[in-house]
Every structure is written in structure tokens, then in C-alpha cells.
Amino acid sequence: MKKPYKSLQDVYVESRQTPVEENVQIIGIPDASGESEQLGSVTDDEYTRLKRMVLSKSEGGTESMVKKILRESMWETIPEIDDRVLDIFLRYDVDPVILGKIADKKTAGTLGTFETWVNKSGEQSLEACLDPLIRKLTPEWRQLFKDVTEEVTPKPNNVSVGPGEISITMFTNAKKGNTGDLTIGEQEIEVKGQGGRLGSSDYTKQIFNTPGNKYLNMLNARGSGQHFSQVESVEIKNLLSKYATDVKKNWTNILTKLVKAGENAFPGSAVDVEGLINQLIQSADALIDVKNTYDIQQTIDNLQSSLDQVVEQIPVSKAARDNTQKTIKKLNDLLTVGPDKTSYNWQSSTQYMFNHDWGMSPRELAEAFVEMRTDVMDDVRVKSLTNAAESVFKNNNLRKDLITKGPTGTTTLRRLQAALMATSYWNEHEFNKILVINPAKMTGANINFDSNMIIGDIFLDVYKQLQKMPQIVVTNPGVDDRNKGIGISLL
């Protein structure tokens, strides 16, 4: 009696309920002859991988369903996307029947709850917006979603596809965006993964590539003779004080041991090792007090010469050598600092400008701050932003926070920078939200933009939102020749 015909799909569904033996016999039936052919045996794991590959190619299999979902999500047929997504799906024990149901819900516009999820404020779980069917897709659905989120970030036609853009569209009603990364209903949403950059134009780079440095020019124009080197030299001397303290301790310990050991500890050469070590200690001593004045080059020469001669005569600890060389290197940095220096990068320029009190008025601070934007704007919008920034800089407590050394000053500046660049970014693309995601924690948080506001008020509103969501932080605070804006992340 003939057994009833079963499709590969049916066989796969049944096989999910029956454990596969350790050694599986593989039989092939070529279409041409119709005769079975014994191909040999494979292990359980090898059979599982082979089964996935075969079933993915069958009608209604993984490959066709993955591509259907991607097309419904408005992703064009691009091998860089299709192949990467399929490769990830084939790593897992994906149920093609469930995948087919997900594809059907995508077509019907009933997949997930992203529409309501994205309108909530504060940090929330990404899982909450994904369709519940994903939990039945594979026992390892969380890892599958993370893999698609983090690994499928190609650059077809030199246009980047960021983390989360593909994965969110595959398990919700969201689709590839027009002005933003994603679209849901009438809303355009920009998605930023860890360190995602806020900017699409190069205006902000003029701060460090303007001849003479734009911020230095502003300080000079005030006629005060102020220069970043005045702050930088103090910072370097403070570091030198710490380094020199270690150097003095290292060489004092070495000298103490040598003296205790007596004459046998010293080589019988003409070199005065004890005198050289004392020279190292004295040079370090001069650096410890930051108020001391000293000849930088002479101090470098004394340290280097004494060090070189001592290590030729006696064993010297690694800490003493390394700390002395570190001090010499920092002294060389100090040599380059002066009123003629203009080679400050974007990050150091903004920090020296705003994390130090130059005696600038709130209006002057605002005008300098707005130059940090990423995009060119018309005079009306620049004035609106400047007025809004001036209202912020009139806050005495904020100005005190800015010039506070350590995390307080840094955090205050970066939050202001993020608000400005996010607003500037919005001005160029006019998306409705920025969704910042943390793939590792499967969380997300939204920054909202109200297009009915003038741009200055948008900046103030975004700044307030960032104050209420301290978990959105600036993790890539610099801008260089490659990047167009600072990078934000969700902790």
C-alpha cells in the first residue's frame, strides 16, 4: 500500500515532535530518474543544518517568508540585506509555519504594537512592541532578534542601514522610512543604536577646521588675549604633578635600598649613580608644585639623561622607568602649548570653550554654542536657536555646573550638545522622533519633536526631555573628519 504524499513542510513539522537519532540516513530522489539514492549518514547536528537549508528553499519555507516580510517592510531586494537576514534565521530552529503567520500579519498590518509603543515616554522594553508570535518562532527568539539588530547594518549604495531598522520592521508594522529610518502610520522615526551619530552635514566641523580655530577666533575678537593654552597648560601641569609624585616615590625607594646595601650595591665606575638618582628626585620635586616655574626643555633633558645613565649601571624597576618616561612625554606636550597653538580638535575646542569661565555673557555663550550645530540654517532659525540658548545660559546654576571639573561639567555640556545636534538633525530631515535603542538590553527610549514649535522651542523641549532621561548619554563626544555629529547611546 502506497504511503500518503507528504511535503517537506509536513515532514519538518512532524520532525519537530520526534527526536532525531544520532546517525541519520540521507536518501536522495533525483527528479529525472525518480529512483531513490543512498547518500550516506550524517550526525544529528549535521542533519538539522541540512534540513534547515533544504526547507528554507522550499515553497513556503524560511527563505520565501523572510523575503516576503522584507518586501512588505518596503526593503528593496538587496543581497546585502536578504542574504544576511536569511543567514541569521538559518542559525536557529525557526518554525516556518509561525514565520508564515508573521508574514501574513505583516501583510494585514496587524503585526506587533509599535504604533502605541513608540508614543510612550521614557525607557521601555523593545519586547513589548514586537508581535507575540516571535516567542513561538524559536526558543532562542531573543538572540535571533539581537543578531538581526546588530549584524544587519549594511551600506547599500553608500547609504547606511543602522542597528534595529531591519529587526523592528520584521516583527512590527513599521516599514522602511522616507525622511526617517522607519515609518509607522504618518510618523517618521530615526533609529540610533549604541553610539549613533546626531548629524548629516558638516557645518559643526568648522569649529576645528576654520583657519585659526573658530572658537579661538571668537575669544581673540573679544580683545581679552584669552587662549585655550591658558587652560590646557594648567591641566598638563596638574597631570605632571601627579606623575612626578610617583616618580619621586619610585626613585626614593630605589635610592633607599641602594644606600642600605652599602658600597657593594654601586658599580665601580666613574658614574655617580647616587647623584643621578638624586637629580631625578630633584627634577620630579620641581614638578610636584604646580606653581613652580621651570625650564621645560632643561627638565626633559635632565630626566632623560639621568634615566639613561642609571639604567646602564643598575637594575631599575619597570614602574620607575615607565613613570619617568610618562612624565617626559607629558613635558614634551607642554612644550607645544602656547598662544600660537591652533591644532585643537572638535572635542577639546568645545570643552575648553564651555567648561571654563572666560567671562562671556549669556548672549556671547549662546552665539558660540549655536555654531556647534551640524547643519547650515537660515538667519531666522539661527536667531531663534540663539535666543533659546541664551535663556539657558542665563541660568547661573547651569553655568556653575558647566565649569565644574569632572563629571558634572562634562555631563552638562554633552546634554546641551546632544539637544542642539538633535534639533539641527531634525531641521534637516523633519522626522517625528529619534528612537535610541540598546540591543544588548532590548530597550528603547524616544526623543520627540513637535513641528508646530519654532526651532528654538524645539531645542528647549528636547533639552528638557534629555534632562528627564539621563539614561540617554553621549558616548561618542567628538567629531572628526569622518563623523558628522556626536554619538548617543541608551545605557
N, C-alpha and C positions, 0 to 999 in steps of 0.2 A: 504494500500500500504506500502510495506517494505521500511524503510529509508535506503539509501546507507550506506555501511560499512565505518566507519572512524577509522583510527588508533589513538592510544593515541597521537602520534606525531601531527596528523592533529587537534585533539581536542585541544591540547595545543596551537598550533599556532593560532587557532581561538579564544581561550580564552584570548589571549594577547590583542585582539582588543575589547573585551567586558568586562566591569566591572563586577566583581563577586558580587552577593548580599551578604548582611551582614551574613545571615544564609544560608549555603549550605547543601543540602541533599546529603548524600553519599549512593550510591547503589552499592552493590557488586554482581557479577555474577560468582559463582564458576564454574570452568571448568567441574567438574564432573556432576553437575545437569543441568547446563545451565539456571537455573531459577534465576531471579533477587531477591536480598535480601536487604530489607531496613535496613541500618546500623545506621541511625540517622543523625543529623545535626551537623555541626561544624561552627565556625566563619570564616570570610573571611581570616584572617591571618593563621588560622589552615589549611584551605583548600589549601592555597598557599604552605605551607610547605609540606603537604601531596602530592600535585600534583608534586612538585619538586622531592620528594623521589621516587614516582612511575615512573615518566618519566625518571629519571636517570637510572632506571633499564631496561627500555625498549630497544628494538633493535634500535640502532642509537641514544640512549639517552645520557645524560651527562656522566654517568659512563663509557660507552664504548668509547666515544670520548676522554675523559680525559686520559684514559689508552692508547688509540691509539697514542695520542700526546706524552705521556711519553715514550712509546716504540720506537716511531720514533726518539725521542730525545736521545735514547740509555740508558735510565734509566731502570735498571732491574726491574722485578716485586718484589717490596719490600713493604709490607704493611705499614711500617713506612712512606713511601713516598706517595703511591697510596691513602691510606685512608685519610691522612692529606690534600692532594690536593683536593680530592673529597669533603671532608667536607667543605672546604672553598668555592668551587664552588656552593655547595648547599645552602650557606647562601644568595646567590644573585639570582636575577631574570634573570638567564642565558638563552639566546636563543639557544636551541640545534641545530637549523638549522645553525646559524652562527658558532657555535662551530664545527659543521661538516665541514664547509667550511675551518675553520682554520686548522683542521686535514688534509684535502685534500691538502692544500697549504704546510703544513709541509712535507707531503709525496713527493710532487712535487719539493720541495727545493726552493719554491718561497715565503717563509714566512718572512716578515719584511726586514729591510735593515741593519742588524747588520754587514754584511761584509764590507760595506763602512763606517758605523758609527764608528766602532772600530778603524779605521785607522786615524781618525781625532784627532787633538791635542787639549788640553785644556778641560775645563769643558763643558759638554753639556747635554741636556735633554735626559733621558732614553726613554721618549715617542717617540723621533724621530726615534729610531731603531725598535720599536715594529710595528707589522703589523697593518695597519689601521682598519682591521676587529675587533680588540679588542674594539674599540669605539662603535661598534654595538652589542657587546656581552651582555652588561648590562649597564644601565645608571651609575652604580657605578663601572665601569671598573678600574678606578684608584685605588680605595680602594681594589678591588679584587687583582690587581697586587701587591700592597703593602703587603697585607696579605700573599700571596704566597711567596713573597720575604722574609718577616720577620719571618713567622711562620713555614715554611717548612725547618727546619735545623736539620734533624735527624743525628744519628751516627750509620748507619747500619754497622755491623761488625767492630765497633770501628773506622770507617772512617767518618770524619765529612763532611757533606754537608753544605756548607756555604750559607749565605743570597744571594739571587739573582741567584744562579746556576739553580734552578728549574724554576723560573719565566721567566728568559731570554730565556731558551730553549723552553718554551711552546709557546712563541709568536714571535720567530725569527727562523732563520735557524740554530742557534747554537745548538750544541749537547754536551752531557757529554764528557769531555775531557779525554785524555790519560795521558800526563805528566802534564797538567794543569787542571783547573776545567772545562773549556769549550773548545770546538774546533770549528772553523769555517774555512772551506777550509783547508789550510795547517797550519793555525795558532793555537797555544795552548795558552789559556788565563787563568790566575789565577785571581779569583774574590775575593775582600776583601770588606766586609761590614764595618759598623762603628766599629772601634777598632780591625779590622782583623790583625792577627799577621804575622810578616815577619820572618819566620824561620820554619824549620822542624827538626833540630838537636839541640844537647845540648852543642855544643862547647863553646858558649858565657858564659855559667853558670860557667865555670872555674874561671871567674873573682872573684866571691864571694865564691865559694866552694873549691878553692885551699887552702891548709893549709897556713894560714898567709895572705891570700888575694893576688891574682896575682898582682894587681896594687901596693899594699903596698910593695910587694917584689921588684917590679921594682924600686920604689923610694929608698928603702933601698940599693939596689945594686949600686945606683949612689954614695953612700958614703956621702950623704948630711945630713943624720939624719932627713929627712923630713917625715912627717906622717900626715894622714888625720885629726888627732885630733887637729893639729895646726889651721886648717880652721874651723873645727866643733866647737871648744871651742869659737872662735870668734863669730860664728853665734849664739851660745847659749847665750853668754853674750850680744849680741845686742838685742836678744829677751827679756832677763831678764831686760835690761834697759827699754824697752817699758812696760813690765808687772809691774815693780817696780814703774814706773811713775804713773800708775793707782792706785797701792796700796797706795802710799803716798797720792795721792789726796783723795782717799776714806777715809782713816783714819784721815787725816787732817780735812775733813768736819765733821766727827763724833766727833772729839775732840772739834772743834769749837762750835758745838751745845751743847755739854755737859758743856763746860765752861760757855757758855751763860746762860744755865739753872740753874747754880749755884749748891750749895751743895745738893739740893733735887734730882738732877739727878744721883748722885752717891750712890751706895748701902752702907749701914752702916757696911760693913765688913772690915776685915783687908787687903783685896786685894786692891792694889793701881791701880785702873783702868786707871787713867790718866797716870801713869808711864808706864803701859803696852802698852798703845796706843802709847806713845812716843817711846817706844822700837821698835814697829812695824814700825813707821815712820823712825826711825834712820836706821833700817836694810834695809828698802827699799831705803833710801837715798844712802847707800853704794853701791847698785847695779846699780843705775842710771848712774854713771860714769863708763864706760866700762874699763877705765884704772886703776880703783881701784883694789887692791889685798885684798882678804878676805878669811877667813877660811870657806869653803863651808859648811861643816857639822855643824859648830857652828852657821852659819847664818840660816841654816834649823831649827836647834833646837830652836833658839831664836824666829823665826817667828811662828813655830808651837806651842810652849809653850805659848807665849803671846796671840796668837789667841784663843787657847783652854780656857785660863783663862778669857779672856774678854767676850767671848760669853756666859759663865756661869753667868756673872754678869749683862750684859745689852743687850738690843735688838741691833742686828747688821745687817746692810743691806746685802742683798744677794750678791750684787756686791762686797762689801768689803771681804766677806768670799770667794767667788769664785775666785777673783783675787789673793788673798793671797795664796790660795791652788794651783792655777795655777803656781804661782811663785815658791812655794815649790817643785812642781813636776818638773819644769824645772831645778831647782838647783840639784835635785836628778839625772837628766840626766847628768848634768855637772860633777857630781861625777864619772861617769863611763867613762869619756873621758880622754884618756891618751895614751902614746906611746905603751902601751901593748894591746890596743883595736884592735881587728881584725874583729869584728862582724858587718861589713858593708855590706848591701845588694847590689845587682847589680846596682840599680839606684843611690844610694848615692856614690858608688865607682866610677862610671863613671863621676858623677857630680864633685866630689872632685878632680878627676884626671884632667879633661879637662876644668872646669870652674874656675880654679885657675892657676896662673903662678908659676910653680915650677922651672923655669929656664931651661926647657928642650929644646933641639934643635929640629928643624922640623923633623929630622930623628927619634929622640927618641919618639916624639909625634906620628909619623906615625906608628912606631913599636908597641907602646902601643895601638893605635887606632885599628889597624887591628886585634888585639886579641879580639875585640868586636864582630867579625863575628860569625854567628850561626853554620857554618859547618867546618869540617876538610877539608883542602886543601893541595895540594902538594906544595913543596918548590917553584916551578916556579911561581905558581899563587899567593902564599903569597908574593913573591918578587915583582911581578907586582902590586899587590894592595898596598904594602908598598911604592913603588916608586910613585904611583899616589897620595897616601895620603900625602906623603912628599911634593909634589908640591902644594897641598892645604895649608898645614901648613906653607909653606914659605911666604904665603900672610900675611903681617903684619896687615892689616885691619881685616882679619878674626880672627887672634889670639887676637887682641884687643876686637873684638866682643865676643869671647868665654869667656873672663874673666870679661866682663861687668856684673855687678849684675842686676838681674831682667830678664824681658822677652827676651832681646836681646841675652844674653849669653845662655839662655835656648833654644831659638828657633834655634840658630846657631848650637848648639851641637846636638839637636834632628834631624835636617835636615841631618847632616852628618851621624848620626847613621842610619837613615832611608835609605840613599843611600847605605851605607855599607851592611846593612842587606838584603836589596832588591837584591843587587848584589850577596851576599852569597847564598840567597834563589834561585836565578836564576841558580847559579853554580851547585846546587844540582838537579834541575828539568829541566832546559833549556826551559822554556816556552817563548813565544814571547812577552807577555805583562802582566802587572798587571792592572786590571780594578778595580778602587776604586769607590764604589757606595754609594750614600746617599739615602736610600729608602724613607725617610720622604720627601725629596725634589724632588725625582725622577730624580736625576742627576748622572753622572758618569764622570770619568777622567782616562786617560790611562797613564801608565808608560811603555815606550818602551825599548826593549833590542835588541841590534844588535849582533848576534852571530859571526859576522865576525870580531869583535873587540877583542883584548886581554882583560882580565878581569879587568885590571887596568883602561883601557879606558872606559870600560862599567860603572865602578863605577863613573868616572868623568862625563860621559854622563848622568847617572841617577841623579847625584847631580845637574847638570845644569837644568834638567827637573823639579826637585823639587823646585829649586830656581824660576823658571818661573811659577810654580803652587803653590803659598802659601796657597791655599785652601786645599791642601793635608797636613795634620798635624799629628803629633804624639800625640795621645790622651791616649795611654797606654804606658808610657815611661819606665816602669820597667819590669824586667824579674825575675820570681821566679821559684820554683820547678816545677810548673805546665806548665807555658808558655815557649815557645822556642824562642821568639823574641818580640820586641816591637810592639805595635799596631798602625796602621794608620787609619785615617778617612778622609772623604771629608766633609768640612764644608758646 
